[in-house]
Amino acid sequence: MPHDRNVLATVRGIVRHGDGRGRKLGYPTANIFIHQPLRDGVYISFATWRGHTYPSITFIGAAKTFHKRQRWLETHFLDFNTDIYSEWVSVRLLAYLRGNKRFDSVADLIQAMRKDESHARAYFNNHVYRNH
């Protein structure tokens, strides 16, 4: 697992219900209110829940494609599908992928999310980590 000196920031919070849009798009997320002044966009990350750490992709910002104003941290755990609402999650941001942008269509957004996932999987394939 990368040492903490490689972590851009760490956010901890309780998973809240969102609009359920991530699940409908094939990318369910753990949503956390965020108050830190972090750069909006998509990050490669680690998410820790109940002492176990999982590779993840994290979005910070308001969903411009859906004209949202509420700023969230939304983390998609790779290869994980468990209901963790009302649970504490810690997210360590490892690498910045891209900024927050408005997409012209949901299909364009999904294509960008697939590309983000591909970059994250390549990152994790090139870095040794342990799940603990």
Sequence and secondary structure as in RCSB ss.txt:
>XXXX:A:sequence
MPHDRNVLATVRGIVRHGDGRGRKLGYPTANIFIHQPLRDGVYISFATWRGHTYPSITFIGAAKTFHKRQRWLET
HFLDFNTDIYSEWVSVRLLAYLRGNKRFDSVADLIQAMRKDESHARAYFNNHVYRNH
>XXXX:A:secstr
   GGG SEEEEEE B   SHHHHTT   EEEE  S    EEEEEEEEETTEEEEEEEEEE  GGGT    EEEE
EETT     TT EEEEEEEEEEE     SSHHHHHHHHHHHHHHHHHHHHTS     
